[in-house]
Amino acid sequence: MLASFADKVRHLVEEGIDGLLFDPSNNVSLVYVCRHLTTNKALAQRLAEAGRSKRGAMDDWDVITRYLLSIYEGVIRENPFRQ
């Protein structure tokens, strides 16, 4: 999986474990990770397998709910306007 460093999606990928992250403000960053995956088949296979395994765990609604709740709680904690 490829995901940007953007706050909302970076939590979906563990860099180098089940995907790669890129800088959304830098097109070269996206091109780099795409080329890295297309030229490194072993890495692409390993990331794909880890992603499928992670996705399998997400078939359980209790797991999905806890995961989403943890993301929302993190966003709330990071909110600079929170009193």
Helices and strands as residue ranges (DSSP letters): E 2-4, G 10-12, E 20-22, H 27-39, H 41-57, H 61-78
